[in-house]
Amino acid sequence: MKESIDVVGGLVTPAAQDGIAAGTLAPACGRCRTERGMVSAEWAVGIIAAIAIAGVLLSVVTSGPVESAILKFILLVIKHFAVGLG
């Protein structure tokens, strides 16, 4: 008798059947292939979002007032370290 037990989206085969070894997890309805594609799509959306955020940050940081403030801060830090060394 060939029995199969449904376990979270797969089939655990207690006895070898249809070329599947005993005790292995077989995909149900071929969902493994489509899930891999969804993972790739999610990564692509995440990468595009990260690039968009980086572009916005770059435009903000290189704007006149922000760039000037950052430069003043860096020069102030360098000045304090130079005073501490001398």
N, C-alpha and C positions, 0 to 999 in steps of 0.2 A: 504494500500500500504506500503510495506516494503522498505524503502530507507536507504542507508548508505552513509556516507560521508568519503572520504579518508583523514586522517589527519596524516601526517608524520609517515608512517609506521604502522598505525593502522586504525581501523574502529570505528567511533563514531556512535552508533546506536541510532537514534532519537526515535524509538519505540522498545519495548522488542521483541526480535526475537531469536529463537533457544536457549532459556535458558539464554540469556545475558540480563541483566537489562538495562533499557533505560538510555542513556547518559554515558555508560561506554566505556572505551577504550579496544577494543579487538585486540589481536595480529594478524598481517597480515602474512599469510603463515608460522606461527610457528617460526618466526625469533628470538623471545625473547630467546628461549632456546640456539640457536647457538651463540647469542651475549654474553650470560653469559659465555659460554665456551671460547670465545675469550678473555674475560676480565681475566679469570683465567689463560689462556696461557700467556697473557701479563704480569701478575703479576709474573708468574714463570720465564719468561725470565729476568724480572727486578731483581728478587732476585738472580738469577744465576750471572747476571752481577755485582751486588753489592758485592757478595761473591768473585768474581774474582778480582775486584778492591781492596777489603780489603786484599786479599792475596798478591797482588803486593805491596801494601803499607806496609804490615807487613814485607815482604822480604827486602824492601828498608830501613825501619826504623831499622831493626835488623842487617843490614850490618855493618861491622866494623867502617868505617869512620863516618857514619851518627849516629850510636849509641853513639860513642865517643863525637861527637859534641852536641848531645842532653843532654848527661850526664854532660858535661862541662857547658852548659847553665843552667841546673837545679841547679847544685852546685853553680854557680855564683848568681842565684836568691836567693837561701837559704842564701848564705854568706851576700848579701846586706840586707836581712831582719834581719839577726842575728845582724849585725852592727847597724841597726836602732833601735833595741830593747835594745841593751846594752849600 
